[in-house]
Each structure stands twice: as structure tokens, then as C-alpha cells.
Amino acid sequence: MSTSDLQVQIFQHIKSKLPSHISLVDEMAQVLEVSTDSAYRRIRGEKPISLEEIYKLCVRFQLSLDQLMNLQSGALVFSGNFINPSSFSFGNWLQSATQQVKYMTGFKEKILYQLCKDIPPFHHFHFREVAAFKYYVWMKGIFNTPELQNKKFSLKDYPDEIFELGQRSLQVFNQVDSVEIWSQETINSCLRQIDYYIDCGMFEDPQEAILIYEAYEKLITHLDKQARFGKKFDVNDPSATGLGKYQFYLNELVIGDNSFLALLDGSKVAFILHSVMNIMMTRDTRFCDNLHECVKNLMKRSTLISSYSERERERFFKYLRRRIETRKQVLHA
């Protein structure tokens, strides 16, 4: 392949990553700090791009030279930042995650596949009690926030601004078509966390543990409705106005991780949650294709219970509610 052909291929690769409403020429002119005409000539391969310009493209679009030049080095390139517990801001983390999803809304085809070892983070913001408890778990148990170390859980301590930000994040998330693959173990970590803090006497008001269980019941009911209608909608919308499409798969085996794969007008972006809340992202073709095949394989071995399989859907969500109800009865005893 000639260098001019390779250059054209590079710009075609970048174009595939851009939302349809963004002009490749205008974007290149801005990133490379050149005129529109000069950007055109680079895109057509008439003017060679410099090493400095390649560097700018790599930084702006989070690409690697391996990807740009189609080198089969065996390396997989991810981008992301490690969370520093001493300076962690949950609000900033949530805004960053929301920006990633908001970027997806700029594409015509936007499907987010989710392997759900745990309940997907945005679902927590359907109900304030659920969001408040998860915030406490993350900030106290994971990031060792000093002011929470000797403080018991109380709903009144949950910051309003965090919940409002979470609600806005949920609104963006609901605009994207989703395919979620759950197992019967998906709610395990949430229930274990509630059990743990009850056993440790970490509820300022023990009755609030009941409220959290009830909020999880409401969340399960809402997801059940979304699965039944095959669409996302606001929990406070009695008309259930459809937003993004919602497909819900039940897998009888354990889901191994919390991977996300976005299909955006034919291009793919993968997000990996690791170390609880750290997020890695990659556009690496080999990795994304491999993850896509894994997702499709899991879907084949799962039961679609959204819009179809009413009996299986009823059985599954009844099982989840029964697990929560059992814990509530223990507290009432």
C-alpha cells in the first residue's frame, strides 16, 4: 500500500469514529490547525501529513500508531485514568461517564451492549434510595472517604446535587438503545452490600434498610416493565413514552464481568469496568470484534425476555422480588 493510500485510509478510519453530523473536513482543520482547503488535500492524500500531525490525531481521537498503520504488533491499546481515592470526585466521574454516553447519541445507529455481572450504574438513579446507598458504599467502602469512615448511613446525607446529576445522566442513557444480558446473580453484590451494613450496624435508622429494599423492588418492577414493553422510559412517566429500545436477555450461566460495547454507525467502542469503578476504553478493532463475538455468543445461549417469553420474564423477576422480600421479612422478624 502506498503512503498516500495509507493516509486516505487513516482519515476514513477517523471518519468512522465521528458522529454523522460532524464534518470530517472541519474537524481535521481544527485539530491540525490548518485551513479547510489544506485539510481537504490531506484527506485526499494529495499532501502528506507530518509526524507532528499524526501525533495530534492520535491524541485527539485516542488512536495508536498500530491502529493507524494497521501494524499487527499484538498490543491492545486502551485509554483511561486510574482513580485516585484521595482526590476522587464522584460528580466528576459521573459527568465523564455521561459524556461518553452523550457522544453516542450523536450517531444514527447507537446500540449499547452490556454484560451485567452487576446492575448497570445508570439504573441506580431511577430511585433516590438506591442511588444514595450505592453512593455511600462506593465513597465509604471503596474510596475510604475520611468524613464517612465513622459515619453511619442516612438518606438525609445524600447530596441533592449528586442525585440531580445522576438523573440527568439517566436521561441521556435512556436515549440510547440497550441490550442487557443478566443472570440470576446480577443483583448479588447489591444485596450483599445491604446485608453487610445491616450486620455492621451501619444504618443510623434501621428502618431505612427496609426503604432501600423497597426501592430495589421498585427498580426491579420498573426494569420488568421496560422489558415487557421493549423500550426505556422515565419511571415517573405514567404514559411510558418510549425512548431508546430495550432488550433484556437472561443467561442461566454467570456473567463474567461488566463489559460494555457500543455499536455506532458500524464502528465499535468497548468500555471495561475494572477495580470497581475505573473505566478503560478502546476502539481497537481486534478487541472490539472479539467482544462483539462474545456478546453474540452469549445472546445465542440466553433467553430474550423483553417483548417475548412472558412466562420466563415473569419467573425471573418474581425470583428477584422473592430474594428481596425474604430479606425484608428477616428484618421485620
C-alpha positions as CSV (number, residue, x, y, z in Angstrom):
1,M,0.0,0.0,0.0
2,S,1.4,3.4,-0.9
3,T,1.8,6.1,1.7
4,S,-1.0,8.2,0.1
5,D,-3.4,5.3,0.1
6,L,-2.5,4.6,3.8
7,Q,-3.1,8.3,4.6
8,V,-6.6,8.2,2.9
9,Q,-7.3,5.0,4.9
10,I,-6.3,6.8,8.1
11,F,-8.8,9.6,7.5
12,Q,-11.5,7.1,6.6
13,H,-10.8,5.3,9.9
14,I,-11.2,8.6,11.8
15,K,-14.3,9.5,9.9
16,S,-16.0,6.2,11.0
17,K,-15.5,7.4,14.6
18,L,-17.2,10.7,14.2
19,P,-21.0,11.2,14.7
20,S,-22.8,11.7,11.3
21,H,-23.5,15.4,12.0
22,I,-19.8,16.3,12.4
23,S,-17.8,17.2,9.2
24,L,-14.5,15.4,8.8
25,V,-13.0,18.4,7.0
26,D,-14.0,20.9,9.7
27,E,-12.8,18.5,12.4
28,M,-9.4,18.0,10.7
29,A,-8.9,21.7,10.1
30,Q,-9.5,22.4,13.7
31,V,-7.3,19.5,15.1
32,L,-4.4,20.1,12.7
33,E,-4.8,23.9,12.8
34,V,-4.9,24.3,9.0
35,S,-7.3,25.8,6.5
36,T,-10.3,23.8,5.2
37,D,-8.6,23.6,1.8
38,S,-5.4,22.2,3.3
39,A,-7.4,19.7,5.3
40,Y,-9.1,18.5,2.1
41,R,-5.8,18.0,0.5
42,R,-4.6,15.9,3.4
43,I,-7.8,13.8,3.5
44,R,-7.5,13.1,-0.3
45,G,-3.8,12.1,0.2
46,E,-2.5,15.0,-2.0
47,K,-0.5,16.5,0.8
48,P,1.5,14.2,3.2
49,I,0.7,14.5,6.9
50,S,3.7,15.2,9.2
51,L,4.7,13.2,12.2
52,E,3.5,16.0,14.4
53,E,0.1,15.9,12.7
54,I,-0.1,12.2,13.3
55,Y,0.6,12.8,16.9
56,K,-2.2,15.3,17.1
57,L,-4.6,12.8,15.5
58,C,-3.6,10.1,17.9
59,V,-4.1,12.4,20.9
60,R,-7.4,13.8,19.7
61,F,-9.0,10.5,18.7
62,Q,-7.2,8.3,21.2
63,L,-5.6,6.2,18.5
64,S,-2.4,4.3,18.3
65,L,0.2,4.1,15.5
66,D,-0.5,0.3,15.4
67,Q,-4.1,1.1,14.6
68,L,-3.4,3.9,12.2
69,M,-0.8,1.9,10.2
70,N,-2.5,-1.5,10.6
71,L,0.5,-3.0,12.3
72,Q,-0.1,-6.4,13.8
73,S,2.0,-6.0,16.9
74,G,-0.2,-8.0,19.3
75,A,-0.6,-4.9,21.5
76,L,-4.1,-3.8,22.6
77,V,-4.4,-0.1,23.2
78,F,-6.8,1.2,25.9
79,S,-7.3,4.7,27.2
80,G,-8.5,5.8,30.7
81,N,-7.4,7.2,34.0
82,F,-6.9,5.5,37.3
83,I,-9.0,6.8,40.2
84,N,-7.0,8.4,43.0
85,P,-9.1,7.8,46.2
86,S,-7.6,10.9,47.9
87,S,-8.9,13.3,45.2
88,F,-11.8,11.3,43.8
89,S,-14.9,13.3,42.9
90,F,-18.0,11.2,42.3
91,G,-19.6,14.1,40.5
92,N,-16.7,14.4,38.0
93,W,-16.7,10.6,37.5
94,L,-20.4,10.7,36.7
95,Q,-20.0,13.6,34.3
96,S,-17.2,11.8,32.5
97,A,-19.3,8.6,32.1
98,T,-22.3,10.7,31.0
99,Q,-20.2,12.5,28.3
100,Q,-19.2,9.1,26.9
101,V,-22.9,8.1,26.5
102,K,-23.9,11.6,25.3
103,Y,-21.3,11.1,22.5
104,M,-23.2,8.0,21.4
105,T,-26.4,10.0,21.0
106,G,-24.9,11.8,18.0
107,F,-25.0,8.7,15.9
108,K,-28.0,7.4,13.9
109,E,-27.3,3.8,14.9
110,K,-26.5,3.6,18.6
111,I,-26.7,0.3,20.5
112,L,-25.1,-0.3,23.8
113,Y,-24.5,-4.0,24.7
114,Q,-24.0,-4.6,28.4
115,L,-22.7,-7.7,30.2
116,C,-24.3,-7.3,33.6
117,K,-22.4,-9.1,36.3
118,D,-23.8,-6.2,38.4
119,I,-26.7,-3.9,37.9
120,P,-25.6,-1.2,35.4
121,P,-24.6,2.0,37.1
122,F,-27.1,4.3,35.5
123,H,-30.0,2.2,36.7
124,H,-29.3,3.2,40.3
125,F,-30.6,6.7,39.6
126,H,-34.1,5.6,38.9
127,F,-34.7,5.8,42.7
128,R,-33.1,8.1,45.2
129,E,-32.8,5.5,47.9
130,V,-30.9,3.1,45.7
131,A,-28.6,5.9,44.4
132,A,-28.0,7.1,48.0
133,F,-27.0,3.7,49.3
134,K,-24.7,3.0,46.3
135,Y,-23.0,6.4,46.8
136,Y,-22.4,5.5,50.5
137,V,-21.0,2.1,49.6
138,W,-18.6,3.5,46.9
139,M,-17.5,6.5,48.9
140,K,-17.1,4.8,52.3
141,G,-16.2,1.2,51.3
142,I,-14.2,1.7,48.1
143,F,-12.6,5.2,48.3
144,N,-12.3,5.5,52.1
145,T,-13.7,9.0,52.2
146,P,-12.4,10.3,55.5
147,E,-15.7,12.1,56.6
148,L,-17.6,8.8,56.1
149,Q,-15.3,6.4,58.0
150,N,-17.1,6.8,61.3
151,K,-20.4,7.9,59.9
152,K,-23.5,5.6,59.6
153,F,-25.7,5.6,56.5
154,S,-28.6,8.1,56.4
155,L,-30.7,9.1,53.5
156,K,-30.6,12.7,54.5
157,D,-26.9,12.9,54.0
158,Y,-27.1,12.1,50.3
159,P,-26.2,15.2,48.3
160,D,-29.0,16.6,46.2
161,E,-26.6,17.8,43.5
162,I,-25.3,14.2,43.0
163,F,-28.8,12.8,42.6
164,E,-29.7,15.6,40.2
165,L,-26.6,14.9,38.1
166,G,-27.4,11.2,38.2
167,Q,-31.0,11.9,37.0
168,R,-29.6,13.9,34.0
169,S,-27.2,11.1,33.3
170,L,-30.1,8.6,33.3
171,Q,-32.0,10.8,30.8
172,V,-29.0,10.6,28.4
173,F,-28.6,6.9,28.9
174,N,-32.3,6.3,28.1
175,Q,-31.9,7.8,24.7
176,V,-29.5,5.0,23.6
177,D,-30.8,1.6,22.6
178,S,-29.6,-1.0,25.1
179,V,-29.1,-4.8,25.1
180,E,-28.6,-6.1,28.6
181,I,-27.6,-9.6,29.5
182,W,-28.4,-10.5,33.1
183,S,-28.1,-13.7,35.2
184,Q,-29.8,-14.6,38.5
185,E,-26.6,-13.4,40.2
186,T,-26.7,-9.8,38.8
187,I,-28.3,-8.4,42.0
188,N,-26.0,-10.4,44.3
189,S,-23.5,-7.6,45.1
190,C,-26.2,-5.1,45.9
191,L,-28.0,-7.4,48.3
192,R,-24.7,-8.5,49.9
193,Q,-23.8,-4.8,50.5
194,I,-27.1,-4.1,52.2
195,D,-26.7,-7.3,54.4
196,Y,-23.1,-6.3,55.3
197,Y,-24.0,-2.8,56.5
198,I,-27.1,-4.1,58.4
199,D,-24.8,-6.7,60.2
200,C,-22.3,-4.0,61.0
201,G,-25.0,-1.7,62.5
202,M,-24.2,1.0,60.0
203,F,-27.7,2.3,59.4
204,E,-28.4,5.3,61.5
205,D,-32.1,4.4,61.3
206,P,-32.6,0.7,60.8
207,Q,-36.0,1.4,59.1
208,E,-34.0,2.9,56.2
209,A,-32.7,-0.6,55.3
210,I,-36.3,-1.5,54.6
211,L,-36.7,1.6,52.5
212,I,-33.7,0.6,50.4
213,Y,-35.0,-3.0,49.9
214,E,-38.3,-1.5,48.8
215,A,-36.6,0.9,46.4
216,Y,-34.8,-2.1,44.8
217,E,-38.2,-3.8,44.5
218,K,-39.4,-0.7,42.6
219,L,-36.3,-0.8,40.4
220,I,-36.9,-4.4,39.6
221,T,-40.5,-3.7,38.8
222,H,-39.5,-0.8,36.5
223,L,-37.0,-2.9,34.6
224,D,-39.6,-5.6,34.3
225,K,-42.0,-3.1,32.7
226,Q,-39.2,-1.9,30.3
227,A,-38.5,-5.4,29.3
228,R,-42.2,-6.1,28.8
229,F,-42.6,-3.0,26.5
230,G,-39.2,-3.4,24.9
231,K,-38.3,0.3,25.5
232,K,-36.8,2.6,28.0
233,F,-38.9,5.2,29.7
234,D,-38.9,7.5,32.7
235,V,-40.1,5.9,35.9
236,N,-42.3,9.0,36.6
237,D,-43.9,8.9,33.2
238,P,-47.3,7.2,33.6
239,S,-47.7,7.1,29.8
240,A,-44.4,5.1,29.4
241,T,-43.3,7.3,26.5
242,G,-40.7,5.3,24.6
243,L,-37.2,6.5,24.5
244,G,-34.4,4.0,23.5
245,K,-35.2,0.4,22.6
246,Y,-34.6,-2.1,25.5
247,Q,-33.7,-5.7,25.0
248,F,-33.3,-7.9,28.1
249,Y,-31.6,-11.3,27.9
250,L,-31.5,-13.9,30.7
251,N,-28.4,-16.1,30.8
252,E,-28.5,-19.2,33.0
253,L,-24.7,-19.1,33.5
254,V,-22.7,-16.5,35.5
255,I,-21.8,-13.3,33.5
256,G,-18.1,-12.9,33.9
257,D,-17.7,-9.1,34.0
258,N,-19.2,-5.7,33.4
259,S,-18.2,-5.0,29.8
260,F,-19.9,-2.5,27.6
261,L,-19.8,-2.5,23.8
262,A,-21.2,0.4,21.7
263,L,-22.1,0.0,18.0
264,L,-22.1,3.4,16.5
265,D,-23.0,3.6,12.7
266,G,-20.9,0.5,12.1
267,S,-17.9,1.4,14.3
268,K,-17.3,-0.2,17.7
269,V,-16.1,1.2,21.1
270,A,-15.6,-1.0,24.1
271,F,-15.7,0.0,27.8
272,I,-14.3,-2.1,30.6
273,L,-15.2,-1.5,34.2
274,H,-12.3,-2.7,36.4
275,S,-11.2,-2.2,40.0
276,V,-14.8,-1.4,40.9
277,M,-15.2,2.0,39.2
278,N,-12.2,2.5,36.9
279,I,-13.2,2.7,33.2
280,M,-11.0,1.7,30.3
281,M,-12.0,2.4,26.7
282,T,-10.7,1.1,23.4
283,R,-11.5,1.3,19.7
284,D,-9.1,-1.5,19.0
285,T,-10.7,-3.4,16.1
286,R,-9.5,-6.8,17.2
287,F,-10.6,-6.4,20.8
288,C,-14.0,-4.9,19.9
289,D,-14.7,-7.6,17.3
290,N,-13.7,-10.3,19.8
291,L,-16.0,-8.7,22.4
292,H,-18.8,-8.5,19.9
293,E,-18.5,-12.1,19.1
294,C,-18.5,-13.0,22.8
295,V,-21.7,-10.9,23.2
296,K,-23.4,-12.5,20.2
297,N,-22.4,-16.0,21.6
298,L,-23.9,-15.2,25.0
299,M,-27.1,-13.9,23.3
300,K,-27.5,-17.2,21.5
301,R,-27.2,-19.0,24.8
302,S,-29.6,-16.7,26.6
303,T,-33.3,-16.2,26.5
304,L,-34.7,-12.9,25.2
305,I,-37.4,-12.0,27.8
306,S,-38.1,-8.5,26.6
307,S,-41.3,-8.2,24.4
308,Y,-41.4,-12.0,24.3
309,S,-41.2,-15.1,26.6
310,E,-43.7,-13.7,29.1
311,R,-43.5,-16.8,31.2
312,E,-39.7,-16.7,31.5
313,R,-39.8,-12.9,32.2
314,E,-42.4,-13.4,35.0
315,R,-40.4,-16.2,36.5
316,F,-37.2,-14.3,36.5
317,F,-38.4,-11.0,38.0
318,K,-40.5,-12.9,40.5
319,Y,-37.4,-14.7,41.6
320,L,-35.6,-11.3,42.2
321,R,-38.5,-9.9,44.1
322,R,-38.7,-13.0,46.3
323,R,-35.0,-12.7,47.2
324,I,-35.6,-9.1,48.4
325,E,-38.8,-10.0,50.2
326,T,-37.1,-12.7,52.1
327,R,-34.6,-10.2,53.5
328,K,-37.3,-7.8,54.4
329,Q,-39.1,-10.5,56.4
330,V,-35.9,-11.2,58.4
331,L,-35.7,-7.5,59.3
332,H,-39.3,-7.4,60.3
333,A,-39.0,-10.6,62.5
